[in-house]
Amino acid sequence: MSVLGIDIGTRFCGLVAINGGTIIYGKLLKQPSLSTLWATLIEVNNTLSLDLIICEQPYYHKNVHSALVLAEQIGVIKLFCQINNINFLQISPSKVKKLISGKGNAPKEIIKKFTKIRLQDPHSILNTDNWDISDATAIALAGEIIKQRGFNYPNNS
């Protein structure tokens, strides 16, 4: 079963799926509407049979509007998981960094490098300068590590 990592955002939303240490899907949504996000989740789940969707907990908001957009995106993802009986998990940026590099304050460049080392990338998804894709990949990898370690995560919480 596959893990989908999502880097939510107001301008871009990165989605990357991995299974068994291999990147099997990647997509960048530009200025994603809620309906586009929903349709993409349906497409990915129909193709890959997702076991876990994991996204980063928002930790910084430039303004109230940005915070509301991110909250709406998380709501759509949670609802999708609930309806489709898919596990959902939110994770802090420092936890993602710690799971991948061993340091919770590692810079993005180091996380991207470690992610490239740990995952096979047959579709060259990580060969991009877009941080939303590399962040989504790191989030997905963190989800796969959590699953491999047998951590219990609450279903659809």
GIFEN-V703105 format. One record per residue. SS is DSSP state (~ for helix, > for strand, _ for the rest). PSI is psi in whole degrees, 0 to 359 (999 if undefined). NEAR is the number of other C-alpha atoms within 8 Angstrom. Layout:
ss=SS psi=PSI near=NEAR
ss=SS psi=PSI near=NEAR
//
This chain:
ss=_ psi=151 near=7
ss=> psi=156 near=12
ss=> psi=130 near=15
ss=> psi=120 near=13
ss=> psi=134 near=17
ss=> psi=127 near=15
ss=> psi=97 near=14
ss=_ psi=156 near=12
ss=_ psi=164 near=8
ss=_ psi=328 near=10
ss=_ psi=320 near=7
ss=> psi=150 near=12
ss=> psi=118 near=15
ss=> psi=136 near=15
ss=> psi=126 near=15
ss=> psi=132 near=16
ss=> psi=140 near=14
ss=> psi=155 near=16
ss=> psi=120 near=11
ss=_ psi=35 near=6
ss=_ psi=11 near=9
ss=> psi=134 near=10
ss=> psi=123 near=15
ss=> psi=353 near=11
ss=> psi=142 near=8
ss=> psi=138 near=11
ss=> psi=144 near=8
ss=> psi=119 near=10
ss=> psi=128 near=9
ss=> psi=129 near=7
ss=_ psi=64 near=8
ss=_ psi=126 near=11
ss=_ psi=163 near=6
ss=~ psi=324 near=9
ss=~ psi=324 near=6
ss=~ psi=318 near=8
ss=~ psi=314 near=12
ss=~ psi=311 near=11
ss=~ psi=322 near=8
ss=~ psi=319 near=8
ss=~ psi=318 near=10
ss=~ psi=313 near=8
ss=~ psi=312 near=8
ss=~ psi=315 near=10
ss=~ psi=321 near=9
ss=~ psi=328 near=7
ss=~ psi=321 near=6
ss=~ psi=350 near=8
ss=_ psi=76 near=9
ss=> psi=142 near=12
ss=> psi=329 near=9
ss=> psi=134 near=12
ss=> psi=128 near=14
ss=> psi=134 near=15
ss=> psi=159 near=13
ss=> psi=139 near=12
ss=_ psi=129 near=8
ss=_ psi=137 near=7
ss=_ psi=352 near=5
ss=_ psi=134 near=4
ss=_ psi=126 near=8
ss=_ psi=327 near=6
ss=_ psi=175 near=6
ss=~ psi=320 near=7
ss=~ psi=314 near=6
ss=~ psi=318 near=10
ss=~ psi=320 near=10
ss=~ psi=319 near=8
ss=~ psi=314 near=10
ss=~ psi=320 near=12
ss=~ psi=321 near=8
ss=~ psi=318 near=9
ss=~ psi=316 near=11
ss=~ psi=321 near=9
ss=~ psi=317 near=8
ss=~ psi=316 near=11
ss=~ psi=316 near=10
ss=~ psi=317 near=11
ss=~ psi=316 near=8
ss=~ psi=315 near=10
ss=~ psi=318 near=13
ss=~ psi=312 near=9
ss=~ psi=323 near=7
ss=~ psi=9 near=6
ss=_ psi=49 near=7
ss=_ psi=137 near=13
ss=> psi=142 near=12
ss=> psi=139 near=13
ss=> psi=137 near=12
ss=> psi=145 near=8
ss=> psi=143 near=10
ss=_ psi=152 near=10
ss=~ psi=321 near=9
ss=~ psi=327 near=9
ss=~ psi=320 near=9
ss=~ psi=311 near=13
ss=~ psi=319 near=14
ss=~ psi=319 near=12
ss=~ psi=326 near=11
ss=~ psi=317 near=13
ss=~ psi=346 near=11
ss=_ psi=353 near=7
ss=_ psi=127 near=10
ss=_ psi=350 near=12
ss=_ psi=22 near=7
ss=_ psi=142 near=10
ss=_ psi=158 near=6
ss=~ psi=322 near=6
ss=~ psi=320 near=6
ss=~ psi=318 near=9
ss=~ psi=317 near=13
ss=~ psi=318 near=11
ss=~ psi=313 near=8
ss=~ psi=321 near=10
ss=~ psi=317 near=12
ss=~ psi=323 near=10
ss=~ psi=321 near=7
ss=~ psi=341 near=7
ss=_ psi=144 near=9
ss=> psi=139 near=9
ss=_ psi=72 near=11
ss=_ psi=339 near=8
ss=_ psi=7 near=6
ss=_ psi=39 near=6
ss=_ psi=327 near=10
ss=_ psi=356 near=8
ss=_ psi=60 near=5
ss=_ psi=156 near=6
ss=_ psi=2 near=4
ss=_ psi=121 near=6
ss=~ psi=337 near=6
ss=~ psi=322 near=11
ss=~ psi=315 near=17
ss=~ psi=325 near=10
ss=~ psi=317 near=11
ss=~ psi=324 near=15
ss=~ psi=316 near=14
ss=~ psi=321 near=14
ss=~ psi=317 near=15
ss=~ psi=318 near=16
ss=~ psi=319 near=13
ss=~ psi=319 near=11
ss=~ psi=320 near=12
ss=~ psi=322 near=12
ss=~ psi=317 near=9
ss=~ psi=315 near=9
ss=~ psi=316 near=9
ss=~ psi=325 near=7
ss=_ psi=356 near=6
ss=_ psi=20 near=6
ss=_ psi=138 near=7
ss=_ psi=131 near=5
ss=_ psi=142 near=6
ss=_ psi=139 near=8
ss=_ psi=119 near=7
ss=_ psi=38 near=11
ss=_ psi=999 near=6
//
